[in-house]
Amino acid sequence: MKNTTNLLLFFLLITCSAFAQDFRFGKVSKEEVSQKKCPIDSSANAAYLYKSRRSYINYTENKGFHLITEIFERIKIYDADGFDHATQIISLYKSDSRSDSESYSGLKAYTYNLVGGKLEEIKLKNDGIFEEEVSKYRDHVKITMPNISVGSVIDIKYRVESPFLSNVDDFVLQTDIPIMNLEASFKSPEYFNYKINARGYLPISPNLETGNEKITFASKAQYGNSYGAYSGTGTTSRSDVDFRTNKYSFNLKDIPALRDEPYVGNIDNYRSTVKFELSYTQFPQSTVTNYSTTWEDVVKTIYKNDSFGSELNKSGYYDDHIDQLLESATNDLEKIALIFGYVRNHMSWNGYYGKLTDNGVKRAYKERSGNVAEINLMLTSMMRYAGLESYPVLVSTRSNGIPLFPTIDGYNYVIASVKSDNGFVLLDATSKFSTPNVLPTRTLNWEGRVIRNDGSSTTVNLYPSIKAKNTVSAMVTLDEQGSINGSIRTVFSNHNALKYREKYIGSEQESFIQSKENTYGGMEIEEFNVANDLDFSKPVMETYSFTKESQAEVIGDKIYFSPLFFMRDLENPFKLEKREFPIDFGYPSGSKYMINVVIPEGYEVESIPEPVAFSLPDNLGTFKFKITEGANSSVQLMMESDINSSLIPANYYKSIKTFFQEMVDKENEKVVLKKV
């Protein structure tokens, strides 16, 4: 019996080992397709059973050095919510020259299902492959797998060839679904020195191996005739060049999913990722060419680019217009406002990010359209022409992540700045609704890097110090059936005004009103009006009258209602027990509600919620709530809440969660009326 048991255990170990380690393409097992839940996360809707990436720099005589990336992934679908992972995208970068573009090849993919107890293999066909141009710099190959159902396993592999050796895609070691097994490697010749920048919370220890390889060069010598023409005959000589390689490998197991949370900003800032960035190159008998060893190298590389520094020195295309514009200006603040408004109104952003110009500032000015760099370098140049101390500021947008290390690729955007007695005034003329020091939300991402005229740099905080406010005043009448009618006035300032203008200006007012009615669950709005929408020097003011049913509970001879009615928050956005990421609100903000509720005739107030005032530690936020009985059968609510910091460290999460929960609880407490 003992021998039988040992033999059974032996075969089980062999079976489990084979199941866990056989990750050859197309070798999907029944056990993998039959698996019901992810072993490390029972809530996962999908998982990578195996994720492999192999990137290396290869040399061929006709192309020179190229970056090759080979991808193989095995994905398990656990439920219908995981079907999205059956669609994969290959992103391919291209330059203005079609010869300098990434390409893919060797695409193979299969879907595996169990049908009648047998493993069924369905091949990806051409009708599941869609190629599309996303922009002039990026193409996408979208892959939609066939016959996807709950339990499916997908195998997919392909190869990408790239001429952009300085632009190695990040090695993403953590995704929004678990990864059971991950293997990744990057190999480069000794001529290319790459820095390794890692971020995230996973313990990452790459294994470094050095090796030796060689390149064989072939050259053919031809013989000429008496007329100087070649005869087509000759000899071929071959020579070998030996070089050393560096290979970094990562082997990880049971990597947990990284799921997005409220107020994170960009979850990729906290995703475990490794970036290989070209630091310098040194070829035989050649000097070192630096790319991004230090911040000084980064700034000088960008500044010396013809599509950046030299563009700042061009002024002949606009000087007459600016001279005329500034005739009425009496101080620097007026100059800033006039020039900024002129560029914002004269230019239209074409939607392209970039720290470098595409067609140049002169052409962009003439065509009244350009990318981010063309508009904001033009703005910087005009400010300098007016005698202001103005500098470009390199920015990494929220979607691009935070450049923690000296990096060229880490910056994808540029804004303008003007030095003042109180620091820097920050400007971005790509937004039609931006104002000085009120930048588009996409740019509010930690710090920008100010580039001085001599190529040196300093950092500047991109988060605003001025609070964005919403001030709400409402007059509400409540009837015996629990319906309400009244009027509301809301004043939006700073970034709240910017966001409102982005939604409102250019939209059809009827559809804008309908969207607001739908947001508040069938509320009827009349007498809608918006003031100062086009006067950016003032806050936006929205007013309307409304009616809405079922805003109070009528039970017997009592009525229960929250004075905030449809304006109250119903749940706490922070639900996790603990959090490892900072809380990113984008900008400091506050709201103030002043609501007067006229109660139905024949009723009186039986009870009202107690007043409260509480705050977050270190003056990070405050909340005040007070309800009083007013004259003429009314109750009055005064409520204020403030978040005083754009970015709050994760160690305050417990306090933040409690703070928001107490706010929600208080907003939902009821005034009780009783029939007289």
C-alpha distance (Angstrom), angle and dihedral (degrees) to the residues before:
residue distance angle dihedral
M1 . . .
K2 3.79 . .
N3 3.81 91.6 .
T4 3.81 90.6 49.2
T5 3.81 91.0 51.4
N6 3.81 92.4 48.9
L7 3.81 90.5 48.3
L8 3.81 90.8 50.9
L9 3.80 91.5 49.9
F10 3.80 89.6 48.8
F11 3.80 92.6 54.7
L12 3.81 91.4 44.8
L13 3.80 90.8 53.6
I14 3.79 91.2 49.7
T15 3.80 91.3 48.7
C16 3.81 93.9 47.6
S17 3.80 91.3 45.9
A18 3.79 92.1 51.7
F19 3.78 91.2 46.9
A20 3.79 92.2 50.2
Q21 3.80 98.6 44.4
D22 3.81 109.5 33.3
F23 3.80 99.5 98.2
R24 3.75 99.9 152.2
F25 3.79 114.6 137.8
G26 3.79 111.0 -91.0
K27 3.82 94.8 11.7
V28 3.81 96.1 113.6
S29 3.80 114.9 157.5
K30 3.79 131.6 -143.7
E31 3.80 88.2 -119.2
E32 3.80 90.7 61.1
V33 3.81 93.3 49.4
S34 3.84 91.2 44.8
Q35 3.80 93.9 51.4
K36 3.84 108.9 118.2
K37 3.81 102.9 -169.8
C38 3.77 137.5 20.1
P39 3.82 107.8 -99.6
I40 3.82 93.8 -137.2
D41 3.82 98.9 37.0
S42 3.80 119.3 27.0
S43 3.83 90.5 -172.0
A44 3.82 94.3 58.2
N45 3.81 115.4 117.6
A46 3.82 90.8 -160.0
A47 3.79 139.6 -0.2
Y48 3.77 141.9 -167.5
L49 3.77 106.6 -112.3
Y50 3.77 86.9 -173.5
K51 3.81 132.0 3.9
S52 3.79 120.6 -175.5
R53 3.78 132.4 177.6
R54 3.78 126.0 174.5
S55 3.81 117.4 -176.4
Y56 3.78 123.8 178.1
I57 3.79 140.7 156.8
N58 3.78 112.0 -114.2
Y59 3.81 131.3 -171.2
T60 3.80 127.2 -143.1
E61 3.81 127.2 170.6
N62 3.78 95.4 -123.6
K63 3.82 97.1 45.3
G64 3.78 106.7 23.2
F65 3.81 116.9 -148.3
H66 3.81 115.7 -0.9
L67 3.79 133.7 171.9
I68 3.80 114.1 -119.3
T69 3.80 122.3 -165.9
E70 3.80 122.4 -172.5
I71 3.80 118.0 -165.4
F72 3.80 129.2 -166.6
E73 3.81 121.7 170.9
R74 3.79 133.9 174.0
I75 3.80 113.1 -162.0
K76 3.80 127.8 -170.7
I77 3.82 120.8 -154.0
Y78 3.82 112.9 -150.3
D79 3.81 101.9 175.4
A80 3.80 142.5 -3.6
D81 3.82 92.2 -84.8
G82 3.79 86.9 65.1
F83 3.80 94.6 59.7
D84 3.83 90.0 96.9
H85 3.80 88.2 71.0
A86 3.80 89.3 63.7
T87 3.81 86.2 73.5
Q88 3.79 113.9 73.9
I89 3.81 130.7 -178.6
I90 3.79 128.3 -148.9
S91 3.80 108.2 -157.3
L92 3.81 116.0 -152.7
Y93 3.81 124.1 -168.5
K94 3.79 122.0 -147.2
S95 3.79 136.4 -179.8
D96 3.79 129.9 -143.6
S97 3.79 86.5 -88.4
R98 3.80 109.4 72.1
S99 3.80 88.7 -150.5
D100 3.82 87.8 66.5
S101 3.77 99.8 60.5
E102 3.76 137.3 114.7
S103 3.78 118.9 -111.3
Y104 3.78 135.7 -169.9
S105 3.79 131.7 -142.7
G106 3.80 142.2 164.3
L107 3.81 94.5 46.6
K108 3.81 110.8 174.9
A109 3.78 127.9 161.4
Y110 3.80 139.2 165.9
T111 3.78 137.0 -173.2
Y112 3.82 116.4 -142.9
N113 3.81 123.4 -157.2
L114 3.79 135.8 166.4
V115 3.80 109.9 -118.7
G116 3.80 117.1 178.5
G117 3.79 89.8 -17.2
K118 3.80 92.5 -55.2
L119 3.79 127.2 109.3
E120 3.81 111.0 -111.8
E121 3.83 120.4 -159.6
I122 3.84 119.2 -157.4
K123 3.80 118.1 -172.4
L124 3.80 123.5 -139.9
K125 3.80 108.4 -114.0
N126 3.78 132.3 -161.9
D127 3.79 92.3 -95.1
G128 3.81 87.8 66.6
I129 3.82 93.9 55.5
F130 3.80 119.2 82.0
E131 3.79 124.3 -177.6
E132 3.80 117.8 -160.4
E133 3.78 138.1 170.7
V134 3.80 108.5 -124.7
S135 3.80 94.6 179.2
K136 3.77 138.1 -25.8
Y137 3.80 87.1 -84.5
R138 3.80 101.2 41.8
D139 3.80 137.8 48.9
H140 3.79 125.8 -174.0
V141 3.78 129.2 -150.2
K142 3.80 106.2 -159.0
I143 3.80 116.5 -158.9
T144 3.80 119.4 -162.6
M145 3.80 112.6 -171.6
P146 3.82 119.7 -137.8
N147 3.83 129.4 -121.2
I148 3.79 96.9 12.0
S149 3.79 116.4 179.1
V150 3.80 137.8 152.5
G151 3.81 106.5 -63.3
S152 3.82 97.0 24.9
V153 3.77 120.6 146.0
I154 3.81 119.8 -152.1
D155 3.80 127.7 -155.7
I156 3.80 116.3 -167.8
K157 3.78 133.0 168.1
Y158 3.79 136.9 169.0
R159 3.80 143.2 153.0
V160 3.82 128.9 -123.3
E161 3.80 123.0 -161.3
S162 3.81 118.2 -161.0
P163 3.83 134.4 -178.1
F164 3.83 90.1 -160.4
L165 3.79 103.3 96.0
S166 3.81 93.3 169.1
N167 3.79 92.2 53.8
V168 3.80 106.1 66.6
D169 3.81 110.0 167.2
D170 3.79 114.0 -116.7
F171 3.79 116.7 -93.0
V172 3.81 99.3 -122.3
L173 3.80 107.0 -155.6
Q174 3.80 97.3 175.4
T175 3.80 129.3 45.6
D176 3.79 138.2 175.6
I177 3.82 89.6 -87.6
P178 3.83 127.3 50.8
I179 3.81 121.1 -89.2
M180 3.78 114.5 -146.2
N181 3.80 97.5 -172.7
L182 3.80 128.3 11.2
E183 3.79 130.3 -177.5
A184 3.79 122.0 177.2
S185 3.78 135.5 162.7
F186 3.79 140.8 176.7
K187 3.81 122.8 -162.3
S188 3.79 126.8 -174.6
P189 3.82 136.8 170.8
E190 3.79 118.4 -107.3
Y191 3.82 89.9 -105.5
F192 3.81 90.3 72.4
N193 3.79 117.2 61.5
Y194 3.80 114.0 -163.9
K195 3.79 128.2 -169.5
I196 3.79 117.0 -138.2
N197 3.80 114.7 -137.5
A198 3.80 117.3 -177.9
R199 3.78 130.4 -173.9
G200 3.79 136.2 173.7
Y201 3.78 135.3 61.3
L202 3.80 102.2 -79.2
P203 3.83 116.4 106.2
I204 3.81 100.9 -114.3
S205 3.81 120.2 -171.1
P206 3.81 112.1 168.9
N207 3.77 118.5 -155.1
L208 3.82 113.6 -128.9
E209 3.78 120.8 -149.4
T210 3.79 125.4 178.2
G211 3.75 122.6 -154.1
N212 3.78 143.5 167.1
E213 3.79 127.5 -115.8
K214 3.76 136.7 162.0
I215 3.78 140.5 -141.8
T216 3.79 119.8 -142.5
F217 3.79 116.2 -148.7
A218 3.79 120.7 -162.2
S219 3.82 123.6 -161.2
K220 3.80 129.1 177.0
A221 3.81 124.2 -147.5
Q222 3.83 114.4 -154.3
Y223 3.81 128.4 -162.9
G224 3.81 120.7 -127.5
N225 3.84 126.7 -144.0
S226 3.81 127.9 -132.7
Y227 3.80 91.0 -82.1
G228 3.79 94.2 56.1
A229 3.80 93.9 -106.6
Y230 3.82 121.8 128.8
S231 3.74 117.8 -112.4
G232 3.81 94.5 -147.7
T233 3.76 92.5 -118.1
G234 3.78 127.7 103.9
T235 3.76 145.5 112.0
T236 3.79 131.1 -72.8
S237 3.79 119.9 -138.7
R238 3.79 126.2 -167.2
S239 3.78 130.3 -158.2
D240 3.78 131.9 -176.3
V241 3.79 128.3 -141.3
D242 3.79 116.3 -161.6
F243 3.78 119.7 -152.4
R244 3.78 139.9 169.4
T245 3.82 123.8 -114.3
N246 3.79 132.6 -153.4
K247 3.78 118.0 -148.5
Y248 3.80 122.9 -170.8
S249 3.81 116.9 -165.0
F250 3.79 133.0 -170.2
N251 3.81 123.7 -163.5
L252 3.80 115.0 179.9
K253 3.79 135.8 164.1
D254 3.80 136.5 -163.9
I255 3.79 96.6 12.9
P256 3.82 110.2 -177.6
A257 3.79 121.3 -129.6
L258 3.79 119.1 -99.1
R259 3.78 107.7 -141.1
D260 3.76 126.5 -168.9
E261 3.80 119.9 -106.2
P262 3.82 134.2 -166.3
Y263 3.79 116.5 -80.0
V264 3.79 95.9 10.8
G265 3.81 97.6 128.8
N266 3.80 98.0 -151.2
I267 3.80 115.4 1.0
D268 3.82 88.6 -158.0
N269 3.81 88.4 72.7
Y270 3.82 86.9 71.3
R271 3.79 99.8 34.6
S272 3.80 114.3 112.1
T273 3.78 102.4 -105.4
V274 3.78 138.1 156.2
K275 3.78 120.6 -148.2
F276 3.80 122.5 -161.5
E277 3.79 106.6 -160.5
L278 3.78 123.6 -178.0
S279 3.80 107.2 -111.8
Y280 3.80 100.8 175.6
T281 3.79 142.9 -27.4
Q282 3.79 128.2 -137.2
F283 3.78 120.5 -180.0
P284 3.82 124.6 -172.8
Q285 3.82 112.6 -71.4
S286 3.81 89.7 5.0
T287 3.79 135.2 108.9
V288 3.80 124.5 -112.4
T289 3.80 116.9 -86.2
N290 3.80 111.1 -156.6
Y291 3.78 122.9 -150.9
S292 3.79 111.9 167.6
T293 3.78 112.5 -14.8
T294 3.82 94.8 130.2
W295 3.78 136.2 8.5
E296 3.79 87.1 -103.4
D297 3.82 89.8 57.0
V298 3.81 90.8 47.7
V299 3.79 93.5 50.8
K300 3.80 94.8 44.7
T301 3.80 92.1 48.1
I302 3.80 91.3 52.9
Y303 3.81 95.9 39.6
K304 3.81 94.0 50.4
N305 3.78 92.1 51.7
D306 3.81 110.1 110.5
S307 3.80 88.4 -131.7
F308 3.80 92.3 60.3
G309 3.83 121.7 24.7
S310 3.80 99.1 32.5
E311 3.82 90.7 48.7
L312 3.81 89.0 64.2
N313 3.81 91.5 60.4
K314 3.81 96.1 57.1
S315 3.80 114.3 98.8
G316 3.80 109.9 141.1
Y317 3.78 93.0 92.9
Y318 3.82 95.1 64.1
D319 3.84 109.7 20.0
D320 3.82 97.1 104.0
H321 3.81 91.2 51.0
I322 3.80 93.9 48.4
D323 3.81 93.0 45.6
Q324 3.79 89.4 55.3
L325 3.80 92.9 43.1
L326 3.81 93.9 54.4
E327 3.80 97.8 48.3
S328 3.81 90.5 101.1
A329 3.83 97.3 41.1
T330 3.81 115.1 113.3
N331 3.82 101.7 176.7
D332 3.78 142.8 17.5
L333 3.82 95.2 -95.4
E334 3.80 90.2 56.7
K335 3.80 90.6 48.3
I336 3.81 90.7 51.9
A337 3.81 92.6 48.5
L338 3.82 94.1 46.0
I339 3.80 96.5 47.2
F340 3.80 93.6 42.3
G341 3.81 92.0 49.5
Y342 3.80 90.7 47.2
V343 3.82 94.9 53.0
R344 3.81 92.6 41.4
N345 3.81 91.1 53.4
H346 3.82 98.4 35.9
M347 3.81 96.5 48.6
S348 3.79 131.7 58.5
W349 3.79 120.1 -155.7
N350 3.82 111.9 -127.0
G351 3.80 91.9 -150.7
Y352 3.83 96.9 -106.1
Y353 3.78 121.0 127.7
G354 3.78 120.8 -150.1
K355 3.78 144.2 130.0
L356 3.82 90.9 -135.8
T357 3.79 129.2 61.7
D358 3.79 121.0 -110.1
N359 3.81 103.4 -160.2
G360 3.80 100.0 6.3
V361 3.79 133.0 -101.1
K362 3.83 95.6 -88.1
R363 3.79 94.4 56.1
A364 3.81 91.6 41.7
Y365 3.82 90.5 52.3
K366 3.79 91.3 49.2
E367 3.80 93.2 48.0
R368 3.84 91.8 39.6
S369 3.79 90.5 -132.6
G370 3.78 134.3 90.6
N371 3.77 148.8 138.4
V372 3.81 124.7 -85.1
A373 3.82 94.4 -85.5
E374 3.79 94.9 47.6
I375 3.80 92.8 51.9
N376 3.79 99.1 42.3
L377 3.83 97.6 38.6
M378 3.79 86.4 51.1
L379 3.81 88.6 50.7
T380 3.82 91.1 50.0
S381 3.80 91.3 49.4
M382 3.81 91.9 51.1
M383 3.80 91.6 49.9
R384 3.81 89.7 53.1
Y385 3.80 90.8 47.4
A386 3.81 87.5 56.1
G387 3.81 90.4 55.5
L388 3.79 96.8 -102.3
E389 3.80 123.6 136.6
S390 3.79 98.2 -115.0
Y391 3.80 131.7 167.6
P392 3.81 136.4 178.9
V393 3.80 115.5 -113.5
L394 3.81 121.3 -148.7
V395 3.80 112.4 -138.2
S396 3.77 137.0 -174.7
T397 3.79 108.4 -148.2
R398 3.79 121.3 -130.2
S399 3.81 90.2 -105.0
N400 3.82 90.9 52.0
G401 3.81 97.2 54.4
I402 3.80 133.1 -128.7
P403 3.84 120.3 -54.2
L404 3.80 99.9 -134.5
F405 3.81 93.7 166.3
P406 3.82 133.9 41.7
T407 3.77 101.5 -74.9
I408 3.78 140.3 155.5
D409 3.80 95.3 -164.1
G410 3.80 90.3 50.9
Y411 3.81 91.7 73.0
N412 3.79 117.2 68.5
Y413 3.80 102.7 158.4
V414 3.80 141.9 44.7
I415 3.81 131.4 -155.3
A416 3.82 132.3 179.8
S417 3.78 130.4 -108.1
V418 3.80 137.0 -168.5
K419 3.79 121.2 -156.3
S420 3.80 113.0 -126.3
D421 3.80 137.0 169.5
N422 3.83 88.6 -93.7
G423 3.80 97.1 48.2
F424 3.79 127.7 -91.1
V425 3.79 126.3 -13.2
L426 3.83 105.2 -146.0
L427 3.80 120.6 -147.2
D428 3.80 136.4 -175.2
A429 3.81 114.8 179.2
T430 3.82 94.1 -176.6
S431 3.81 88.5 85.0
K432 3.80 115.6 73.9
F433 3.80 89.6 -153.8
S434 3.79 102.1 42.5
T435 3.80 122.4 112.5
P436 3.83 131.5 -167.8
N437 3.82 109.0 -60.1
V438 3.82 90.7 3.1
L439 3.80 101.3 99.8
P440 3.82 126.6 -178.1
T441 3.80 111.3 -88.2
R442 3.83 90.9 -114.7
T443 3.84 89.6 69.7
L444 3.82 97.8 48.2
N445 3.78 95.4 102.3
W446 3.80 118.4 131.3
E447 3.82 109.9 -81.3
G448 3.78 137.4 -3.2
R449 3.80 125.0 -151.0
V450 3.81 115.7 -123.1
I451 3.83 112.1 -147.8
R452 3.79 113.8 -150.0
N453 3.81 125.1 -152.4
D454 3.80 92.7 -99.7
G455 3.82 91.7 54.5
S456 3.80 95.2 -104.4
S457 3.78 119.8 124.4
T458 3.78 146.4 -154.1
T459 3.79 133.3 -172.5
V460 3.78 129.0 -108.6
N461 3.80 128.9 -166.5
L462 3.81 109.6 -111.5
Y463 3.80 95.1 -165.1
P464 3.82 112.2 96.6
S465 3.78 122.3 -117.3
I466 3.81 94.6 -156.4
K467 3.78 113.9 88.6
A468 3.82 121.5 -121.6
K469 3.78 110.0 -134.4
N470 3.80 139.0 -163.1
T471 3.80 114.0 -164.3
V472 3.81 114.4 -170.2
S473 3.80 125.0 -168.4
A474 3.80 118.1 -178.0
M475 3.80 136.9 177.7
V476 3.81 109.5 -161.6
T477 3.80 132.9 -178.6
L478 3.82 117.7 -159.3
D479 3.82 121.0 -158.6
E480 3.83 131.5 -156.9
Q481 3.82 92.7 -96.7
G482 3.81 93.1 57.0
S483 3.82 96.4 -105.3
I484 3.78 121.8 132.0
N485 3.79 138.6 -156.6
G486 3.76 132.7 178.4
S487 3.76 145.4 104.0
I488 3.81 135.3 -71.6
R489 3.77 132.3 -159.8
T490 3.81 119.4 -169.6
V491 3.80 125.2 -174.8
F492 3.85 117.1 -159.1
S493 3.80 120.5 -163.2
N494 3.82 136.7 -172.7
H495 3.84 112.7 -22.0
N496 3.81 91.9 3.1
A497 3.81 87.9 56.1
L498 3.82 90.0 48.4
K499 3.82 91.7 52.6
Y500 3.80 91.7 46.5
R501 3.80 92.6 51.1
E502 3.81 90.9 48.5
K503 3.80 89.9 57.4
Y504 3.78 99.3 37.0
I505 3.82 108.3 37.9
G506 3.77 111.2 79.4
S507 3.79 94.6 16.1
E508 3.78 125.2 109.2
Q509 3.79 106.5 -100.4
E510 3.79 92.0 -138.7
S511 3.81 92.6 55.5
F512 3.82 90.4 43.3
I513 3.82 90.3 54.7
Q514 3.80 91.8 45.0
S515 3.80 90.6 52.4
K516 3.81 90.1 52.2
E517 3.82 90.9 48.4
N518 3.81 90.3 51.2
T519 3.80 91.4 47.9
Y520 3.78 89.3 57.3
G521 3.79 94.5 45.5
G522 3.77 106.9 -101.8
M523 3.80 99.7 -29.6
E524 3.82 114.9 163.0
I525 3.80 115.4 -130.4
E526 3.80 127.3 -163.9
E527 3.81 137.1 167.4
F528 3.79 90.6 31.1
N529 3.81 115.7 -178.1
V530 3.80 137.6 166.9
A531 3.81 122.4 -160.7
N532 3.82 129.3 -165.5
D533 3.78 93.1 12.9
L534 3.81 90.1 138.3
D535 3.80 97.2 31.4
F536 3.79 100.0 85.0
S537 3.80 92.5 -176.4
K538 3.82 89.7 70.6
P539 3.82 135.5 54.2
V540 3.80 117.4 -99.3
M541 3.81 114.7 -106.0
E542 3.82 121.4 -158.2
T543 3.82 122.4 -171.4
Y544 3.79 133.1 176.4
S545 3.78 143.4 147.6
F546 3.79 121.0 -123.3
T547 3.78 148.4 -177.3
K548 3.79 125.6 -155.9
E549 3.78 133.5 172.9
S550 3.82 131.3 -141.4
Q551 3.78 98.1 27.9
A552 3.80 96.1 136.9
E553 3.81 137.6 39.5
V554 3.78 113.9 -117.6
I555 3.83 109.7 -160.3
G556 3.78 116.7 169.7
D557 3.77 109.1 -53.4
K558 3.82 93.8 -17.8
I559 3.81 135.0 85.2
Y560 3.81 123.1 -156.2
F561 3.83 122.0 -164.6
S562 3.80 144.3 151.8
P563 3.83 111.0 -126.0
L564 3.82 88.1 -136.0
F565 3.81 90.6 59.4
F566 3.85 109.6 173.9
M567 3.81 91.0 -1.7
R568 3.80 95.2 69.5
D569 3.81 125.2 102.7
L570 3.79 113.2 -114.6
E571 3.80 101.7 -164.3
N572 3.77 143.1 21.6
P573 3.84 111.7 -104.7
F574 3.81 89.9 -149.5
K575 3.81 109.2 75.8
L576 3.81 107.1 149.4
E577 3.79 119.8 101.8
K578 3.79 91.5 -132.8
R579 3.76 136.6 6.2
E580 3.79 133.7 -156.1
F581 3.80 98.3 -166.6
P582 3.81 130.3 77.8
I583 3.80 117.5 -105.2
D584 3.80 106.0 -111.2
F585 3.81 112.8 -162.3
G586 3.82 91.9 168.6
Y587 3.79 94.1 -132.8
P588 3.83 138.4 7.0
S589 3.77 110.9 -86.5
G590 3.76 143.7 176.9
S591 3.78 140.6 -172.8
K592 3.76 132.7 -156.8
Y593 3.81 126.1 -166.5
M594 3.79 124.7 -166.2
I595 3.80 108.8 179.0
N596 3.78 128.3 173.1
V597 3.83 115.3 -165.3
V598 3.80 120.7 -166.3
I599 3.81 107.8 -151.8
P600 3.82 123.7 -141.8
E601 3.77 118.8 -83.8
G602 3.79 111.7 -98.0
Y603 3.83 93.9 32.7
E604 3.77 132.4 99.1
V605 3.79 134.4 -168.2
E606 3.78 113.0 -90.9
S607 3.83 97.6 175.8
I608 3.78 141.4 -9.4
P609 3.82 131.1 -162.8
E610 3.78 116.9 -90.9
P611 3.82 117.1 -102.6
V612 3.81 116.0 -107.2
A613 3.77 139.2 -174.9
F614 3.79 123.2 -174.4
S615 3.77 138.1 155.1
L616 3.77 145.7 -160.2
P617 3.81 120.5 -106.9
D618 3.80 118.9 -85.5
N619 3.80 92.7 18.6
L620 3.81 92.2 -71.9
G621 3.80 92.9 140.7
T622 3.80 145.8 -11.7
F623 3.80 138.0 -156.0
K624 3.81 129.6 -164.3
F625 3.80 126.5 -178.2
K626 3.80 128.5 177.3
I627 3.81 133.7 162.4
T628 3.78 121.7 -170.2
E629 3.79 135.6 178.5
G630 3.77 111.0 -110.6
A631 3.74 134.2 -162.0
N632 3.81 122.8 -82.4
S633 3.82 95.8 34.5
S634 3.78 99.4 -58.1
V635 3.78 142.0 126.3
Q636 3.76 123.7 -144.4
L637 3.79 127.8 -151.4
M638 3.77 124.9 -158.8
M639 3.81 114.0 -176.2
E640 3.80 130.0 167.3
S641 3.79 130.6 177.9
D642 3.80 129.2 178.1
I643 3.78 136.4 -175.5
N644 3.79 105.5 -163.8
S645 3.81 100.8 -170.3
S646 3.80 132.6 57.2
L647 3.80 94.3 -147.8
I648 3.81 124.2 29.7
P649 3.84 120.8 -169.2
A650 3.81 119.0 -114.1
N651 3.81 92.7 -113.9
Y652 3.82 87.3 74.0
Y653 3.81 92.5 55.4
K654 3.79 96.2 104.4
S655 3.80 90.2 51.8
I656 3.83 91.6 46.1
K657 3.80 92.0 50.4
T658 3.82 92.0 49.3
F659 3.81 91.4 45.0
F660 3.81 93.3 54.1
Q661 3.79 93.2 43.1
E662 3.80 91.6 53.1
M663 3.81 89.6 48.9
V664 3.80 91.8 51.3
D665 3.80 91.6 46.7
K666 3.78 91.9 50.4
E667 3.79 94.4 46.6
N668 3.80 89.3 54.7
E669 3.81 97.7 48.8
K670 3.78 112.4 115.3
V671 3.75 136.8 -122.8
V672 3.82 108.0 -140.2
L673 3.79 120.8 -144.7
K674 3.79 125.3 -170.8
K675 3.75 130.7 -162.4
V676 3.78 113.3 -105.0
